């Protein structure tokens, strides 16, 4: 009896004993099942959190559909089991398996993790352990899967360097086909695993950590991170799709409830606003847009393939999409009478239009989320988000007056040079927004306020600044609580203890991997879940690993210091980031660069042939 059949029989016994067994047996509409023996390369895509969060992940869906279009590749999925299922699997000797075929992950050629945020790191180790794949790259031999990872967290790959064979830097649609071709060629040869890693390192956008050696000074600062072979590139330039490929249409429809049951279409990639705290805005440059016709055609195909009734038009700044009014009008007209919900996340306050809201009439209205981030002109200049309070109040009035009862506002505290007065202004501005709602629709108006704590991210102008002191953060949260308690306002904020972990994992070097491993060995996992996060466990892991987390979280970096991620290039130059950092200290704003280029470096980073004839899909101006 093969391993697959053993898993099937044991699952029949344990699934009735766990929560939501539908997470673990697959069979969903639009899942792709191929004959195992008919393909050359077997790939598993892993989202290292539970099925409910991982199934709707757009990155997984894009790569799943893309790779399964190839006749020579079988691409399946796996997710982290919840605590009860993990316990049952370990007790019944069931390795982690793919949902499509129930093959153990250890039997796949390539296991690819998506790492959108850093608090998934211990989950990734737990997945490898459940799959019976050696945790460390150095311990894997021929016969073990190639373990790769990509996503936003991969732009500082060093904390996970000892666990991942190769990182995909940039857009997977560009890199993954070449990586698979390289693996396929290697698989049919008799050369070593080390030779495979060396060949992978020659692909632009692939970083192989084992081929680089770090060095530190007596104070613990990184002094170099050099290739160990002459043919290995000293810096890794991200890969980019000059024109966005066709979006997925055959979204997997789950058999249980998940966080998003919807068609998610990326209408635009990249952002030109230059908010100095925003990691996604800098690493996703340049801006590229899909056409209205392509988006509408995708919606039509996806509706036929899924039966969903919600459409999410995704981007970092949906209302900056050049043809947003035309797009919403086209969707509303084409699908009138189908009772659809259209959601537009990340709407810009200063570019929001009444016409856009009018065009949404006739479809079921989703919520509106706006992100002012700060409430004083000084802080807005520091973070480069120069939005006037009057603009927010005018926009709020327009939203409430057209039938929406709830507005969600997102702010961030802990920015550089922030004072208690700046924080108090957040409370005052929120009260003013709610008062506008009361004047327009009375007591039905409500406000949801989310307040996160700033974490300095790699490849941003704030990558050199420290996290705010935890005691100061608690004091600022107390100010907000006093300002915003009472009916009509729901306030949520981040835990400073969780912020500390995010900061260490985000800003850490290769030594942080030891703490990740120790924390996992002591039981840490699901660190992004408030009820599962083990602060004391992490403190012990840091202590046993021989470093103070404050070294990474609360220490200001000198601009001359070598940063753990300096060998990874998102295309935006370090010189430009330094310039923006200095401007934040003045403070001075940098306007939206769609109409005037400020030389961030993204265009010179790529060859002319990658930008050949992009038409209006490439909206970054020439340098």
N, C-alpha and C positions, 0 to 999 in steps of 0.2 A: 504494500500500500504506500503510495507516494505521500509526501508531506502535505500537499494540497488537500488530499482526501482526509487525512488525519485532522487537519484544521477544520474542515467542513463538519466532520462528525462531532468534534469537541465543541464547536460553536453551537450546535443544536442543543447541547446540554447546558451551556452556560448563559446563552442569550436571554432566556426567560428570567434570569436572576438579576439582570442589570437594568439601570435606568436607560430609557430610550434605545432599545436594541436596534432600531432602525439606523442608528449611526454606523453599524458594524457589519452589515451584510450586503450593501450595494444594491444592484438591480434597478437603479433609478432610470427614469426616462432620459434618453440622450447619452447615457454612459456608453463608452465604446469598448466592445469586447472583441478581441482578435484571437485567432488561433496561435497559441504560444510558440509552436514549432515552426510557424510560417514566416517569422520575421527574424532579422539578423540582430537587432538591438532591442533590449527590453529596458524600459525606463519607468521609474516610479517618481511621481511628483508628490512631495510631502509638505503639508502645512502643519507645523508642529504645535497645533492647538486642536481643540475639539472640532468635530465635524460641523457643528452648528455655526462656528465662525469660519472655518476653512473652506467649506463648500462654495459659498458665494464669492470667494476671493477672486477678483478679476484677473490678477496675474496668473494664477493657476489655470483659470479657464482659457486664457489666451494661449498659453503654452500647450495645454492639453489638446486643444483643437488643432493647433498648428502641427504638433508632432504626430498626431494620429492621422493627419492627411498624408503622411509618408507611408508608402507600402512596406518599407523596410524597418519601420519602428512600431513597437507596441508601447503605448504610454498609458499608465494606470495611476491610481491615486491612493494615498494613505494619509491618515490624520492621527493625532495623538489621542489615545483612548482616555476617557475620564477615569477617575480614581477607582471606581468599582470594577470597571472592565479591566483595567490594568491588573488589579489584584486577582481577578478570575483568570486572566491569561497566564499570569505567573504561576498560580496554583495548579493550573491544568496544562502547563508546558506548551502554551500556544505562542509562537513567535508573531511579531507584528507582520501583517500581511496586506496585500493590496485588495481594494474592494471589488475590482472588476473580476479577478480570477482566483482570489484567495491564495495566490502564490506568496510565500514568505519574501520579505524585502531583501533578504540575503541572497536570493536567487536572481535578482535583477542585475543587469549590467551597470546601470547608472541610477543612483538615488539622488534626487535633486530637492534640496530644501529651499523654500522661500522664506526669507527673514525680513519681514517688513519693519520689525522693531526688536530692540535688543533684549527685552524681557522674555523672549522665546528661547534664549540660549540653553537654559537647563532642560527645557522640553525637548530640544533637538538632541541633547545627550541621552535623554530618557528614551526617545524614539530609537536611536541607534542601539541602545542596550536591549530594548524589547525586541528589536529586529535581529539581535545576535551578530551585529556588525561591530568590530573593534572600534572603540571610541576614538582612538588616536590614529591619525593618518599613518604615522610611522609604524604602526602595528599591523597594517593591512598588507596583504600579499596578493599574488595572482589568485583569482578565485573569489576575492571579496569585491563587492561593488565599488565603482568609482563614486565617491561622495562629493557632490558639488553643492554650491549655495549661491543665491543671488538675492536681490531685493535692496531696499534702501539701507538696511543695516550693513550690507556688504561694502559700503563706501568707507567704512573703517573695519576691515576684516581681521585685524590683529588679535582681538580678544578670542576669536574662534579659530585662529590660524592652526593650532595643533590638532584640530578635530576635522577640518575640511580639506579634502585633497585639492580642490580647485574652486575659486570664486569666479562667478560671472559678474563682471563690472560693466554696467550699462544695460542696454535693452536686450532682453533674452531672445526676442524674435530675430535679432541679428546674429547673436553669438551661438545660440544653442544648435542650429543646424550644422555649423562648422565643427562644433565640439563633438556632435554625434558622428559626423563623417570621420573625424580623427579617431574616435574610439573604434568605429567599425573597421577601419583599416588596421588599427593595432590588434583588434581581436582576432583577425585572420592571420596574424603574424605570430612569431615565436619570441618576440623581444620582451624585455622585462617591463614590469610596472613602472619602474623609474624612467624608462624610455618613453612610456606613455605620458607621464607627467611633464617630461622635457618637451615633447611635441606639443602638448596642450599649451605650454607657456609661450609658444611661438604664435598663438592665435591672439590677435588684438582683442583686448577686453577680457582676457583670462589671466587670473593671478594664481600662481601655485606657491603657497607659503613656504613649503619645504625647500624651495630653491633660493630662499633668502635668509640671511643671518643677521639678527639685531645685535647691537652693542650699546652699552650704557656707561655713563660716568659714575663717579663715586657718590654723587647726589641722587642717582637713580634716573637721571634724564637720558632719554634716547639720544645717542650720538650718531648712529648710522643704522641703515637697514639695507644691506648690500646683497646683490645676487651672488650665488656661489659658483655660477658658471658664466663664462664670457658671453655665451649666446642668449642668456636670459636678460630681458629688458630691465633697466633700472627703474623705470616708471611704467605704470599701466594706465593707458588712456582708455576711457570708457568707449564702448561701441554705441552707435546711434543709428536709428532708422531715419534716413533723409526724408522719406515720406512714410507716414504711418501705414502699416499693412492693413488689409481688411479685418475688421473686428470680428470676434466670434459671434455666431448666431445660434448654435445648438447648445444653449446653456443647460447644464444638468439640473433636472428638476428633482428635488429631494422628496423622499417619502415621509419625512417628518418636518416639523417646523424648524427653520433656521433663522439667523438674524436678518437676512434679506432674501425674500422671495421676489426676484425682480429681474428685468433685463437691464444690464448695466453696460452703457456704451460710453467709451472715452471719446468725447467730441474734440478734445484738444489736449495736447501734451506739452508741458513746459509752462513757464510763467515769466513775464518781463517786469513785474512790479518791483522786485528787489527788496522785499522785506528782509531785514538783516538777520532775523532769527530763524528764517525759514529754510530748513534743510532741503525739502522737496523742491522749492523754487530754484535753488542753485544747481542741484544735481540733475534736474530734468531739462535744463535748457538745451537747445533753443525751442521756441514755440513752433509747433506744427499743428495744423488743423485738418480735420476731415471735412469733406464737402457736405452740404445739406442733403444732396441727393443720396450720397453714400450712407449717411446716418439714417435717413428715412427708409431706405431700402433694407438696411440692417434691422431696423425695428420691425418692419413687415415680416421679414424672414424669421426673426426671433419669436414674434408673436405666434406665427404658425407652428413653430417647432416646440414651443413651451406652454402656451396657454396662459402665460403670466398676464397680470393686469397692471403692473407698475413698471414704469420706465425711468431709470435714473440716468440723466445726462451728466457724465462725470468729467471733471477737470479740476485743476487747482483754482481756477477762477472762471466759473461758468459764464458769467455775464461779460467777460472779456472776449469770449468767442465772437469773432467778427460778425457772424450772421445769426446771432442768437434769436433776434425777433423773427427773422425769416424761418429759422428752424422750428421754433415753438409754433408758429402759425401753420407751417407745413404739417407738423405732427398732429396738431389739433384738428386741422381740416381733413387729413387723410384718414384719421382713425376716430372721427366723430361718431358718437353712439356706441362706442365699445367700452365705455365706463372705465377709462384708463386713468391712472394717477401718473402725473409727470413730476419728478422731483429734480430740483436744480440746486445742488449743494454748492457751497463756497461762492455765494453771490457777493460781488463787490458793492460796497455801499456807494461809492462815488460814481459807479457806472450803471447802477441799477436804474431801470426805466419803468415808468408807468405803463408804457406800451407793452412791455413784456408781461406785466401782470394782467393787463387787459386780454392779451392773447391766451392766457391760461384759463380764461373763462370758458366753460363748456367741457372741461375735463375735471375729474376729481382733483382737488387741490392738495398737494403735499405741503409739508411745513416749509417755513422760510428760516434759514440760518444765516446770520450775519456775524462777521468777526471783526469788531473794532480793534481788539487787542489792547488798546490803551485809551485813556480818557482825557489826557492833557496834551496840549500842543507840544510841550517840551519832550514828553515821552514819545509822541508820534514822530517827531523829528529824529530822535535817537534811533528808533527802530525802523525808520523810513516807511512809515505808513501814515502819510499826512491827510487824514480824513477829519473834516470839521464836525463838531458835535451837531451843528445845525443840519448837516447832511443826513446824519443818522436819524434825527428827529423827523425830518421831512419824509425820509424813506419809511420810518415806522408808521407815520400817519397814513401814507399811501397803502401800506400793507394792511393795517387794521381796517381802513375804510373800504377795502375791497373784499372783505369777508374772512380774512384770517384772524383767528382769535389768539394765537400763540406765536410769539417770536422767540427764537433762540439766539442768544448773544454769547460770543466767546471772547474772553479776555485772558491776558497772561500777566502774572505778577512775577517779580524777581528780575526784571530787566536791569541792565547796567544803569547805575546812578538813580534808581527809582527811590522815591521817598514815600512816607506814609501819606503825605498830601496827594501824591499821584494816585495812590491806591484808594483813598477816600473819594477821589473824583470819579472812580469807576462806579462806586455806590450811588453817587449823585446822578450820574448819567443814566444808570439803569432806572432809577426812580423817575427821571424825566421821561424816559421812553414809556414806562408803564402809565404815567399820567397822561401822555398822549393817547394811549389806548383807552383809558377811562373816559376821556373827552369824546372819543369817536364812537365806541361801542359799549361804554359803561363797564360794569364789574365783570363782564365776560372776558375782558382783556387780561391776558396773563403773559408772564415773561419767564423763560428758563435761562438761567445764567450759569455758564460753565467757566470756571477760573482755573487754568492750569498754571504750574510753576515753570518758569523758563529754564531750559537745559541747553547750554551752549553746544551746538552741533558741529561736527566736522564739515569743512568745505563751505562755511558761512563766514561773514565778516565778524561774527561774535565768537569764533572758535577759540580765541585767545582769552576770553573773559571767564571768571569763575562763576559757579553757581552761587545764588544768594545764600547767606547764612541761614540755617534751619530755624534758629530762634527769630530772626527777622521775618521769615516767611510766616511763621505762626502768628506773629504780631500783626502782620498784614491781613491774614485771614480773619483775625479777630475784628479788625476794622470793617472788613466787608460784611461779616456776620451782623454786626451792630447796624450797619447801614441798610441791609437788605432783608432782615427778618420781618416776617409779617405776611399777610395774605397776598396772593397774586404773583408772588415771586418764588421760584424754586432755584435754590443755589447749590451747586456742587463744586468741589475743588479737589485738588490732588493732595495726597499724603506726602509730607516732606520726606518721610522715610523711604517711600517708593521713588521719589525724585532722586534721592542719593544714589540708589542702585542704578537707575537709568543713566545718571551722569557718569558713573564709573564705567559702566559697560559701553557707553557711547564714546567716551574720551580715552579709554584704556589702551595700553599697548599689549604686546604678546604675553606679558607676565600675568595679566588679568585672567588668562585662560586657566591658570592653576587654581584660582579662586572659584571660577565657574565649576570646575571639576569637583573641588572639595565641597562646594555648596550642594551640588547634585548628590554627591555621595552621602551627605548628611540629610538628604530628604527634600531639598529645594526643587520645586517644579511649579508650573503654572504661576510664575511670579507676576504675571500681569493681572491675576485675579486677586482682588483685595483680601478675600477670605482664605487664600492659600499662601500669600506672601509671608516669608519667614525672615523678618528683619534680623533677629538675633542670630539665626543660622548664617546669614551672609556676613555679619560682623565677625563671627568665629572663623569663617572661611577666609576672610581678608587677613585676619590675624595669623592664621596658620600658614598663609601664603607669604607672609613677611612684609606686608605693606599696609599703610594707612589709606583708607578710601579717600580721605581729604586730599591726598596728593593728586588724585585724578579729578575729584568733583569740585573742590573749593580753592584750587590754586590757580592764580592768574598766570597765563603763559606769556613769556616774552615773544615778541614777533620774530625774533631771531632763532627761537628754539625749533629744533626739528620735531615735528609732530608725528605721532604714530601712523597717520594716514597720508603723509606728504607724498608717498610713492604712488598713491592712487589719484589719478587726475580725472575730475569730472568735466574737463574742458574749460572751466572757468579758472583763470589764472590766479595764483597766489598774490601777485602784485595787485590785481584788482580787489581782492578781498582785503588786503592791507589798506588800500586806499579808502574803501568803504568803512573799514574799522575806524580810521582816523576821522573820517567825516562824521561818524556817529558821536565822536567826542566833542565836536564843535558846538552843537550838533548842526549838521547840514543834510538836507535830503537830496536824493538822486531821483529825478523823475522817471516815469515809465519809459523804457528804452525801445518801445516799438517804433517810434518816429525819430529817435535820435540815439545813435549808438555811443555807448560810453566805454567801449573797448574792454569788455569782460574777458575776451579771449576765446569765446566758444566757437566762432566761425573760423579763425585761423587754425584751430585745433584739428580741423577736418579737411581732407583734400577736396579739390574742386570737383572731382568726379562724383563724390558723395552728395554734392549739392547741385548736380547737373539738372537743369530744367525742373526745379521743384514747383514752379508756378506759385500760386497763392497759398500753398500748404506750408511753406517755410516763411515765417513772418519776422525773423530776426533780420534787421537791416545789415547791409554790408559794412565792414570796418573800413 
